[in-house]
Amino acid sequence: MTEFDPTAPRRRFQTFDDPSHRKGPERIEALRAGLRETGLDGFVVPRGDEHQSEYVPADAERLAWLTGFTGSAGTAVILMESAALVVDGRYTLQAPEQVETGLVTVVPLAETTAEGWIGANLKRDQVLGYDPWLHTPDGLARLERAVTKAGGTVRAVPNLVDVVWAGRPKPAAGPVVVQPDALAGETAADKLARVRAALAEGGCDALVISDPHNLAWAFNLRGSDVGHTPLAIGYAILPRAGAARLFLVSPNVDPALRAALAPIAGILSRSDLDDGLASLAGVRVRLDAATGAVALKEKIEAAGGTADVGKDPITAMKAVKNAAEVAGARAAHIRDGASVVRFLAWLDGAAASGGVTEIAAVEALEDFRAAGGDLRDVSFPTISGSGPNGAIVHYRVTRASDRTVRPGELFLIDSGAQYPDGTTDITRTVAVGEPSAEMRDRFTRVLKGHVAIARAVFPTGTTGAQIDAFARAPLWQAGLDFDHGTGHGVGAFLSVHEGPQRIAKTGTVPLEAGMILSNEPGYYASGAYGIRIENLVLVEPRPMSGGERPMLGFETLTLAPYDRRLIEPALLDPGERAWIDAYHARVRETLAPCLDAEARAWLERATAPLPA
């Protein structure tokens, strides 16, 4: 078994710095001074960047810099006498730990939206500022309705956080490289032909690609402008006829990529985007409703073009993986599974002695993945929560919060990796020492929901919302639930959170063969422990003998054992037991050849059939 040496020098893909909330008062006061200078009474600070992305480059981490909140979703509203941070159910525990709650009120999204808070707190005749690059047309319309209802007005202004952010990082300038056709499974030229056909069908003459994920997929390129997601930040203008134009922030474009794209696209600087948009006079331009900023719409219309706000057709195309991407995902999960098993075997011995901290576990898992080969990055900052920290859904360990993994507790680790052939995301919850009867009950109920999703068979046209309840039913039977979606889409060496597909109460997009999603129900006992079990699954055709309709099901991609010590067999029905035993047998047969003798022996024990 590979040994983990805590003193060995190694490259790290994530840091454990404390949040900056201790500087919140002076930073918010600086912003309020800017409000006074510009004649504003408030300013809206969304989490996203000008592409409305979940993961953003360092120079766009405005919300974290201003408030200390490091979650991937949230909106702050700063008024002269009050301020709020609106977050969803994933962050209702984390946010109060990171922000100065005496200065900024944390508002759960379940209680009200940012617009709702504005409507209740903005006074008549007050003016609320916003950055037109950080809001979509739909988002701005909601904001305007709320402000108008309160008797105020909105005003577009340059971003005031940028003005007061001393030492703001410079834009990223990492290399932009080719994603080989063998891994992409389709040439960029063929992809663009499909996109152009969709534009023609929709009556549009051009597309502004505002989502860097779509840019990466359509042009078979990858970058390093954003941590954990291989994106090159920028835009593209794709006309129905003629060459496309890419406008990239990073000047560091690999000559091989320039050569590959030369027949179909020119590569320019982000600073040339205004000129590109000015050339769209008389053109009907599709602008993505989800990621296209108000500023883009205004510039298209100022040039004499028509902004057709709707769906970027690339989003749906990217979601359905082709044969090469599916093969890459399977290969990446075997490599990743072997690394996770080595880690779990190491953890099983090291944690029992009380010698493992949350940060040490993160670093150990990263080392095992690096030793497994082809690791490009972690796919998101690892969630490593022992005991009560595991109950914080998107907990991010810092040097201040780091705690030892102790006997008698549960340890939750949610992590993933970026490989050139695929993106992984896996969560395992393990017992350290002897778990309580309650822990076993809750874990088994979560596992039953997880297995229900894995075994689901459903007709084409079924949405994620229609099967989300499968994961919750065993918890509901005990009066329990969890406050996040059951599954998100996953990219092919792209974002670990990819739409439009999802398994959630709000998942309205029909699932299609080739889509990859997570299957991750959970249970969280605040202040005590958290449980989550996550595998990635591939939607696949599932022919049914004698069936009348085309059916779909899931192939489980992730390969790693569940902690048998936490499973209460009496709560399982025969079908669930059979599925778990068969999954464990598959994990053992697939991964054993990748492991040394010690890790194989551990895996044999961890995947033994459940006791009668």
Residue pairs with C-beta under 8 A, 6 or more apart in sequence:
1 342
1 345
1 346
1 595
1 596
1 598
1 599
1 602
2 342
2 346
2 367
2 368
2 371
2 596
3 346
4 346
4 350
4 364
4 367
4 368
6 360
6 363
6 364
8 367
10 363
10 366
10 367
10 370
11 370
12 363
12 366
13 227
13 228
13 366
13 377
13 378
14 227
14 228
14 362
14 366
14 378
14 381
14 382
16 359
16 362
16 397
16 398
16 399
16 402
17 398
17 399
18 398
18 399
18 400
19 64
19 68
19 69
19 70
19 98
19 398
20 64
20 65
20 68
21 67
21 68
21 69
21 98
21 99
21 100
22 68
22 100
23 68
24 66
24 67
24 68
24 99
24 100
24 103
24 104
25 100
25 103
27 65
27 66
27 164
28 66
28 67
28 78
28 83
28 103
28 104
30 164
31 43
31 66
31 78
31 160
31 161
31 164
32 78
32 80
33 164
34 43
34 160
34 163
34 164
35 41
35 42
35 43
35 78
35 80
35 129
35 160
36 80
38 129
38 157
38 160
39 127
40 127
40 128
40 129
40 155
40 157
40 160
41 79
41 80
41 122
41 123
41 126
41 127
41 128
41 152
42 77
42 78
42 79
42 80
42 118
42 122
42 126
42 127
42 128
42 129
43 77
43 78
43 128
43 129
43 130
43 157
43 160
43 161
44 75
44 76
44 77
44 114
44 118
44 128
44 129
44 130
44 131
44 134
44 135
44 143
45 62
45 63
45 66
45 67
45 75
45 76
45 77
45 78
45 161
46 63
46 75
46 134
46 135
47 54
47 56
47 63
47 71
47 72
47 73
47 74
47 75
48 54
48 56
48 60
48 134
49 56
49 57
49 60
49 134
49 233
50 60
50 133
50 134
50 293
50 295
51 210
51 211
51 212
51 233
51 291
51 293
52 134
52 136
52 290
52 291
52 293
53 211
53 212
53 213
53 226
53 231
53 291
54 72
54 73
54 495
54 497
55 72
55 226
55 227
55 228
55 229
55 380
55 495
56 226
57 169
57 171
57 172
57 225
57 226
57 227
57 233
58 169
58 172
58 227
59 168
59 169
59 170
59 171
59 172
62 159
62 161
62 162
62 165
63 69
63 74
63 75
63 76
64 70
65 161
65 165
65 168
66 76
66 78
66 161
67 76
67 85
67 98
67 99
67 104
68 98
68 99
68 100
69 76
69 85
69 87
69 91
69 94
69 95
69 98
69 99
70 98
70 396
71 87
71 90
71 91
71 94
71 95
71 394
72 394
72 497
73 87
73 88
73 90
73 91
74 85
74 86
74 87
74 88
74 91
74 95
75 85
75 86
75 114
76 83
76 84
76 85
76 86
76 104
77 83
77 84
77 86
77 114
77 117
77 118
77 121
79 121
79 122
79 126
82 105
82 121
83 103
83 104
83 105
84 104
84 105
84 106
84 107
84 114
84 117
84 121
85 95
85 99
85 104
85 105
85 106
85 107
86 107
86 108
86 109
86 112
86 113
86 114
86 117
87 94
87 95
87 106
87 107
87 108
87 109
88 108
88 109
88 110
89 108
89 109
89 110
89 393
89 483
89 484
90 393
90 394
90 483
90 484
91 393
91 394
92 106
92 108
92 483
93 391
93 392
93 393
93 526
94 392
94 393
94 394
94 395
94 396
95 106
96 106
97 392
97 401
99 106
107 117
110 483
112 120
113 142
115 142
115 143
115 145
115 146
116 146
118 128
118 143
118 146
118 147
118 150
119 146
119 147
119 149
119 150
120 150
122 128
122 146
122 147
122 150
122 151
122 152
123 150
123 151
123 152
124 150
124 151
124 152
125 151
125 152
126 150
126 152
126 153
127 152
127 153
127 154
127 155
128 143
128 147
128 152
128 153
128 154
128 155
129 154
129 155
129 156
129 157
129 160
130 140
130 143
130 154
130 155
130 156
130 157
131 156
131 157
131 158
131 159
132 140
132 156
132 293
132 294
132 295
132 298
133 159
133 293
133 294
133 295
134 159
134 293
135 143
135 293
135 294
136 289
136 290
136 291
136 292
136 293
136 294
137 287
137 289
137 292
137 294
137 297
137 307
137 309
138 289
138 309
139 294
140 154
140 294
143 154
144 154
147 153
147 154
156 294
162 168
171 225
171 233
171 249
171 250
172 224
172 225
172 226
172 233
172 249
172 250
173 225
173 249
173 250
173 251
173 252
174 223
174 224
174 225
174 232
174 250
174 252
175 223
175 224
175 250
175 252
175 253
175 254
176 221
176 222
176 223
176 232
176 248
176 250
176 252
176 253
176 254
176 257
177 221
177 222
177 223
177 254
177 256
177 257
178 220
178 221
178 222
178 254
178 256
178 257
178 260
179 216
179 220
179 221
179 222
179 420
179 493
180 220
181 187
181 220
182 324
183 324
183 325
183 328
183 420
183 421
183 493
184 220
184 324
184 325
185 321
185 322
185 323
185 324
185 325
186 322
186 324
187 220
188 218
188 219
188 220
188 260
188 261
188 264
188 265
189 263
189 264
191 217
191 218
191 219
191 220
191 317
192 218
192 238
192 244
192 264
194 317
195 207
195 218
195 238
195 313
195 314
195 317
196 238
196 240
196 241
198 313
198 317
199 205
199 206
199 207
199 238
199 240
199 286
199 313
200 240
202 286
202 308
202 310
202 313
203 284
203 308
204 240
204 284
204 285
204 286
204 308
205 239
205 240
205 283
205 284
205 285
206 237
206 238
206 239
206 240
206 280
206 283
206 284
206 285
206 286
207 237
207 238
207 285
207 286
207 312
207 313
207 314
208 235
208 236
208 237
208 238
208 277
208 285
208 286
208 287
208 288
208 292
208 296
208 300
209 215
209 218
209 235
209 236
209 237
209 238
209 288
209 312
209 314
210 235
210 287
210 288
210 291
210 292
210 293
210 296
210 312
211 288
211 290
211 291
211 312
211 314
211 315
212 223
212 225
212 226
212 231
212 232
212 233
212 234
213 229
213 231
213 318
213 491
213 494
213 495
213 498
214 288
214 312
214 314
214 315
214 318
215 221
215 231
215 232
215 234
215 235
215 236
215 246
216 222
216 223
216 230
216 231
216 232
216 494
217 314
217 317
217 318
217 491
217 494
218 236
218 238
218 314
219 236
219 244
219 246
219 261
219 265
220 260
221 232
221 257
221 261
222 230
222 231
222 232
222 493
223 230
223 231
223 232
223 233
223 250
224 230
224 231
224 232
225 231
225 232
225 233
225 249
225 250
226 233
227 377
228 377
228 378
228 379
228 380
228 381
228 418
228 496
229 379
229 418
229 494
229 495
229 496
230 376
230 377
230 418
230 493
230 494
231 494
231 495
232 248
232 249
232 250
233 248
233 249
233 250
233 270
234 246
234 247
234 248
234 249
234 250
234 270
235 246
235 247
235 270
235 273
235 276
236 244
236 245
236 246
236 247
236 265
237 244
237 245
237 247
237 276
237 277
237 280
238 244
239 283
243 264
243 265
243 266
244 264
244 265
244 266
245 265
245 266
245 268
245 276
246 261
246 265
246 266
246 267
246 268
247 268
247 269
247 270
247 272
247 273
247 276
248 267
248 268
248 269
248 270
249 270
251 269
253 267
257 267
258 267
261 267
268 276
274 299
277 296
277 299
277 300
277 303
277 305
278 299
278 303
279 303
280 300
280 303
280 304
280 305
281 303
281 304
281 305
282 304
282 305
283 305
283 306
284 305
284 306
284 308
285 300
285 305
285 306
285 307
285 308
286 308
286 310
286 312
286 313
287 296
287 297
287 300
287 307
287 308
287 309
287 310
288 309
288 310
288 311
288 312
288 315
289 309
289 310
289 311
290 311
290 312
290 315
290 499
291 312
292 309
292 312
296 307
297 307
297 309
300 306
300 307
301 307
315 499
315 500
316 500
318 491
318 494
318 498
319 489
319 498
319 499
319 500
319 501
319 512
319 514
319 515
320 512
320 513
320 514
320 515
321 329
321 492
321 514
321 515
321 516
321 538
322 514
325 422
325 492
326 514
326 538
327 421
328 419
328 420
328 421
328 422
328 492
328 493
329 421
329 422
329 423
329 492
329 516
329 536
329 538
329 557
330 422
330 557
331 421
331 422
332 417
332 419
332 421
332 422
332 423
332 424
333 422
333 424
333 536
333 557
333 558
333 559
334 559
334 590
334 591
334 594
335 372
335 373
335 374
335 419
335 594
336 369
336 372
336 417
336 419
336 424
336 426
336 558
336 559
337 558
337 559
337 560
337 587
337 590
337 591
338 372
338 591
338 594
338 595
339 365
339 368
339 369
339 371
339 372
339 417
340 365
340 368
340 426
340 428
340 560
341 560
341 561
341 587
341 591
341 595
341 599
341 602
341 603
341 606
342 368
342 371
342 372
342 595
342 599
343 364
343 365
343 368
344 428
344 430
344 560
344 561
344 602
344 606
345 598
345 599
345 602
345 603
345 606
346 364
346 368
347 356
347 361
347 364
347 405
347 411
347 430
348 430
348 602
350 356
351 405
351 407
351 411
351 430
351 432
352 407
352 432
352 433
354 404
354 405
354 406
354 407
355 404
356 364
356 404
356 405
357 402
357 403
357 404
357 405
358 384
358 385
358 386
358 389
358 397
358 401
358 402
358 403
358 405
359 384
359 397
359 399
359 402
361 384
361 405
361 411
361 413
362 382
362 384
362 397
362 413
362 415
365 382
365 413
365 415
366 378
366 382
369 375
369 378
369 417
374 419
374 420
374 421
375 417
375 418
375 419
376 417
376 418
376 419
376 420
376 493
377 417
377 418
378 415
378 416
378 417
378 418
379 415
379 416
379 417
379 418
379 423
379 424
379 425
379 496
380 415
380 416
380 425
380 496
380 497
381 396
382 413
382 414
382 415
383 394
383 395
383 396
383 412
383 413
383 414
383 415
383 427
384 395
384 397
384 411
384 412
384 413
384 415
385 391
385 392
385 395
385 397
385 411
385 412
385 413
385 530
386 403
386 404
386 405
386 406
386 409
386 410
386 411
386 412
386 432
387 403
387 406
387 409
387 410
387 411
387 528
387 529
388 526
388 527
388 528
388 529
389 395
389 397
389 401
389 403
389 530
390 410
390 411
390 412
390 429
390 524
390 529
390 530
390 531
391 524
391 525
391 526
391 527
391 528
391 529
391 530
392 524
392 530
393 483
393 484
393 522
393 524
393 530
393 532
405 411
405 432
406 432
407 432
407 433
407 434
408 432
408 433
408 434
409 432
409 433
409 529
410 429
410 430
410 431
410 432
410 435
410 439
410 443
410 529
410 530
410 531
410 566
411 429
411 430
411 431
411 432
412 427
412 428
412 429
412 529
412 530
412 531
412 532
413 427
413 428
413 429
413 430
414 425
414 426
414 427
414 532
414 534
415 425
415 426
415 427
416 423
416 424
416 425
416 426
416 496
417 423
417 424
418 493
419 493
420 493
421 493
422 492
422 493
423 490
423 491
423 492
423 493
423 494
423 495
423 496
424 536
424 558
425 490
425 496
425 518
425 534
425 536
426 534
426 535
426 536
426 558
426 560
427 520
427 532
427 533
427 534
428 533
428 534
428 560
428 562
428 563
429 443
429 530
429 531
429 532
429 533
429 563
429 566
430 563
430 566
431 439
431 563
431 565
431 566
435 443
435 565
435 566
439 529
439 531
439 566
440 566
440 567
440 568
441 478
441 568
441 571
442 480
442 523
442 525
442 531
443 523
443 531
443 533
443 563
443 566
443 567
443 568
444 566
444 567
444 568
444 571
444 572
445 474
445 475
445 477
445 478
445 480
445 523
445 571
446 474
446 475
446 521
446 522
446 523
446 531
446 532
446 533
447 533
447 562
447 567
447 580
448 474
448 571
448 572
448 576
449 470
449 471
449 472
449 473
449 474
449 475
449 486
449 521
450 471
450 519
450 520
450 521
450 533
450 534
450 535
451 576
451 579
451 580
452 470
452 471
452 473
452 474
453 467
453 470
453 471
453 486
453 487
453 503
453 519
453 521
453 537
453 554
454 519
454 535
454 537
454 554
454 556
454 579
454 583
455 553
455 575
455 579
456 467
456 470
456 553
456 554
457 542
457 544
457 551
457 552
457 553
458 466
458 467
458 511
458 551
458 552
458 553
459 549
459 550
459 551
459 552
460 510
460 512
460 549
460 550
460 551
460 552
461 510
462 510
462 511
462 552
463 507
463 508
463 509
463 510
463 511
464 485
464 486
464 487
464 501
464 502
464 503
464 504
464 507
464 508
464 509
464 511
464 517
465 504
465 505
465 506
465 507
465 508
467 503
468 485
468 486
468 503
468 504
468 505
468 507
471 486
471 503
471 519
471 521
472 481
472 482
472 486
472 521
475 481
475 482
475 521
475 523
480 523
482 521
482 522
482 523
482 524
483 524
484 522
485 502
485 503
485 504
485 505
485 506
485 507
486 503
486 504
486 519
486 520
486 521
487 502
487 503
487 504
487 517
487 518
487 519
487 520
487 537
488 496
488 497
488 498
488 499
488 502
488 503
488 504
488 517
488 518
489 497
489 498
489 499
489 500
489 501
489 502
489 515
489 516
489 517
490 496
490 497
490 498
490 516
490 517
490 518
490 536
491 498
491 516
492 516
499 509
500 509
501 507
501 509
501 511
501 512
501 515
501 517
502 509
502 517
503 517
503 518
503 519
511 517
511 539
511 552
512 539
512 552
513 539
513 540
513 541
513 552
514 538
514 539
515 538
515 539
516 536
516 537
516 538
516 539
516 557
517 536
517 537
517 539
518 534
518 535
518 536
518 537
519 534
519 535
519 536
519 537
519 554
519 556
520 532
520 533
520 534
520 535
521 532
521 533
522 530
522 531
522 532
522 533
523 530
523 531
523 532
524 530
524 531
533 562
534 558
535 556
535 557
535 558
536 556
536 557
536 558
537 554
537 555
537 556
537 557
538 554
538 555
538 557
539 552
539 553
539 554
540 552
540 553
540 554
540 555
541 550
541 551
541 552
541 553
542 551
542 552
542 553
543 551
544 551
556 583
559 586
559 587
559 590
559 591
560 587
561 584
561 587
561 603
561 606
561 607
562 580
562 584
563 606
564 606
564 608
564 610
567 580
567 610
569 577
569 610
569 611
569 612
572 580
572 610
577 610
580 610
581 609
581 610
584 606
584 607
584 608
584 609
585 607
587 603
587 607
588 603
588 604
588 607
591 603
592 600
592 603
592 604
595 603
